[in-house]
Amino acid sequence: MLKNRCALVTGATQGIGRAIADRLARAGAAVVLHGIEPLEAGQQIAAELSRETGTKTAYARADLADPSAAAGLAGQATSLLAPRTSS
């Protein structure tokens, strides 16, 4: 089981990446799906996976051909899965 673990899966909106994200979520990991699809489309894919597996998921859009986007992806994923605190 991967409960209390987090995963970032690149290319996770289709094909092999989507299958890997699915398996990780079904094993209990919180998963950030990465892709280049528009934000709304990616968020729908992540929400669908969350409904199917009962795990926390999020979507991060980044073009990994852009070095600054690639460098920021891990930080973006971390902030997406960080617990929200109310002020």
Helices and strands as residue ranges (DSSP letters): E 6-9, H 15-26, E 30-35, H 39-53, E 57-61, H 67-81
